[in-house]
Amino acid sequence: MPIPIAIVKPAIETYAEALWWGLITITTVGYGDIAPVTVLGRLMATVFLMVGIRMIGIL
């Protein structure tokens, strides 16, 4: 099954990359020059992003 985002962003080749792209987009962090590329790095970054969003929401 093709990944819809791959049509406009051909660099995204897997569902994991599409999920990562979506998470970064939703959290409005953006996708900068320094970004985790391993699965473990992305999982850790995901936790940090969600914690940060919750902390701002609490305030």
N, C-alpha and C positions, 0 to 999 in steps of 0.2 A: 504494500500500500504506500503510495507516495506521500511525502510530507509536504503539506501546502506551503509552508514558509520557504521551502527549498526553491519554489518557483521564482520568488523575488530575491532570495538570498542563497545563491547556489553553493556557497561555502558550507552551509548547514547540510550535513549528509546523514546524520543519524537522529533518531528520536530523542536521545539524550542531549544532543546539541540543540535541538529545537526546544526542549524543555528548559535548558539552561538559558537560551536566548529569551524565552518567554518570561522566566523568572526575573532576569535582569531588567527586562523592559517594564514589567509590571511594577517592580520596586523603584523605578525611575533612577536607578543607580547609573545606568548607561554602561556601555561596554568599552572600557578604556584600554590603554596600552598594556597595563599590567593586569592580567586576569588569570585565575587558576585554570589549568588545562587538564589536570588529572581528576578522576572521579572523586577521590578523597578530598582533594582541594576544593572542588565544587560543592561537595556536601558540607564541608566546614563553612564555606562562604555562604551557603544557603542558610545555615543556622545563624550566622552572624547577621545576615540581612533581615531575617524574620525577627530576631531579638531586637534589632534596631527599630524596626517598624513598630513593634509592640511598645517599646519604650516611648517613642514619640506619640503613639496613640494614647498611652496612659496619661501623658502630660496634657 
